Amino acid sequence: MNRTNISTNGPWEATNGYSRCVKLEHADHTEFVFAGTTAMNPDGTIEHEGDAGGQTRTILQRVAEVLAEHGAGLEHVVSTHLYITDAGHAEAVGRAHGEVFRDIRPAATLLVIAGLVDPRMLVESEVRAVAPRP
């Protein structure tokens, strides 16, 4: 199995030892792609600060972009985990997730957590995709 770590040069990737996305190429010609992100930009600003639905849309757009860059698409997503900092955000986050995945319908988990590393972040994601290799 071949592994590719994909960075977006986020402010904590190197110091905290993580990759924005990891792609595993299996001998049977499938790829397993794991991605996670927030709405934070490399310069430390937050897209849609204070808006959990907007942050979710940004996050899922970023996931779609990184998947596309590596030969997969949203249709290959088999599961999502969304972490939110307030149960009051669940409806807006769920609506944004539904806009993207309405017809794909991956297994999904929505967890309320105590907080994220930056209090301006209201949502964080983990996405798993399985795609045929081109």
Backbone hydrogen bonds, N-H to C=O, Kabsch-Sander energy under -0.5 kcal/mol:
donor,donor_aa,acceptor,acceptor_aa,energy
2,N,25,E,-1.9
4,T,23,K,-2.5
6,I,21,C,-3.1
13,E,10,G,-0.8
16,N,12,W,-2.7
17,G,13,E,-0.7
18,Y,13,E,-2.0
20,R,6,I,-1.0
21,C,6,I,-1.8
22,V,34,F,-2.7
23,K,4,T,-2.8
24,L,32,F,-3.1
25,E,2,N,-3.0
26,H,24,L,-0.6
26,H,30,T,-3.0
29,H,26,H,-1.6
31,E,131,A,-3.5
32,F,24,L,-2.7
33,V,31,E,-0.6
33,V,129,A,-3.0
34,F,22,V,-2.8
35,A,127,V,-2.7
36,G,20,R,-2.4
37,T,125,S,-0.7
41,N,45,T,-3.3
44,G,41,N,-2.4
47,E,39,A,-2.8
49,E,46,I,-0.8
50,G,120,R,-0.6
51,D,48,H,-2.5
52,A,50,G,-0.5
55,Q,51,D,-2.5
56,T,52,A,-2.1
57,R,53,G,-2.2
58,T,54,G,-2.3
59,I,55,Q,-2.7
60,L,56,T,-2.7
61,Q,57,R,-2.1
62,R,58,T,-2.4
63,V,59,I,-2.4
64,A,60,L,-2.3
65,E,61,Q,-2.2
66,V,62,R,-2.5
67,L,63,V,-2.5
68,A,64,A,-2.4
69,E,65,E,-2.2
70,H,66,V,-0.7
70,H,67,L,-1.1
71,G,68,A,-1.5
72,A,67,L,-2.8
76,H,73,G,-2.1
77,V,74,L,-1.8
78,V,128,R,-2.8
79,S,128,R,-1.6
80,T,107,A,-2.3
81,H,126,E,-2.9
82,L,109,T,-2.9
83,Y,124,E,-3.0
84,I,82,L,-0.5
84,I,111,L,-3.2
85,T,122,L,-1.6
89,H,86,D,-2.3
90,A,87,A,-1.7
93,V,89,H,-2.6
94,G,90,A,-2.9
95,R,91,E,-2.5
96,A,92,A,-2.1
97,H,93,V,-2.5
98,G,94,G,-2.5
99,E,95,R,-2.0
100,V,96,A,-1.3
101,F,97,H,-2.9
102,R,98,G,-1.4
105,R,101,F,-3.0
107,A,78,V,-2.2
109,T,80,T,-2.1
111,L,82,L,-2.9
113,I,84,I,-3.0
113,I,111,L,-0.6
121,M,118,D,-2.2
122,L,120,R,-0.5
124,E,83,Y,-1.9
125,S,37,T,-2.3
126,E,81,H,-2.0
127,V,35,A,-3.4
128,R,79,S,-2.6
129,A,33,V,-3.1
130,V,76,H,-2.3
131,A,31,E,-2.8
133,R,29,H,-2.8
